[in-house]
Amino acid sequence: MIDFKKIPNSDKPRERLYNCGAENLSNEELIAIILKTGSKDYNVKEVALKLLEVVGDITQLKDIGISSLMKITGIGKVKAIELKAAIELGRRVYTKNDDKKIKLNNALAIYEHFRDIIGDKKQEYFYVVYLDTKGNYLGKKCLFVGTINNSVVHPREIFKEAYLLSASSIICIHNHPSGDTLPSKEDILTTLKIKEIGMIHGINLLDHVIIGNNSYYSFYDNGKI
């Protein structure tokens, strides 16, 4: 292991970022800055290199989970969480998100909005969009993350958030990691259950959209809701 303390200050990642600008740093250096420190056996730049070796391609860093990060020597729970937070913050910075202008009034618009969020996820993510009496967007929330095969949806969580936002209607969205957008038996039963409970609470379920890799399925468009 190279003694990080013996590296000239001018060659250390933080100093290089300060003097040269973030755009001139390597992926290894940027990750090292986020990680801050290494382990007893590896300095921080070596830990960063090990991380890059695991992901293979820097673009895959967005999909690696906290548990997988923690398997890399030199990355514990805290560092894994900080790294995931940094990745998510960067995604938000470069994602245009003017919530007041979001129009999700048809299945295609819903698909186009959510495909970059959950289209390539390896687990099922279940989102709910909340709308006011005029169909204006109030907000969205990821309520459940399931296994690669299913997600367990509790309607009480869906409608609790609806009451907090004073929503009059909702749209459910989830992804199928397999890419096949046809609804499963569980998807159909869950949708009907949410629709029924929504009617009791005076909150209408407008649609349930399933997103695959490059396609979608709309319960509304297919006359199933």
Summary of the structure (lengths in Angstrom):
residues: 225
radius of gyration: 21.7
end to end distance: 61.5
largest distance: 68.5
contacts: 630
relative contact order: 0.09
helix: 48%
strand: 15%
